[in-house]
Amino acid sequence: MMRKVVPAVVVTMLLPRAAAACPVCFGASDGPMLQGSNMGILALLVVTLVVLGAFGGFFITLARRAARAVDAATTLDAPGTPEGQPR
């Protein structure tokens, strides 16, 4: 492991301009590399929002099912009604 890490650190220290090679650092604020990174960030945001929305939708579904189950249980347990008949 150290055999690979040490040379990489030495090369990075000897070539600091290549280590900080982002498009904005070199003045190309509208280059294709920056547009690609922006699209990557947008894609990750969309995936995150879809997953969070699905997670929230799952809990809403669970809450609705629980409310229906409670309603069905109280309807069947009501005194004076035949079994299986809603009140």
Secondary structure, DSSP 8 states (H G I E B T S, - for coil): -HHHHHHHHHHHHH-HHHHT--TTTTT-TTSHHHHHHHHHHHHHHHHHHHHHHHHHHHHHHHHHHHHHHHHHHHHHT-TTS-TT---
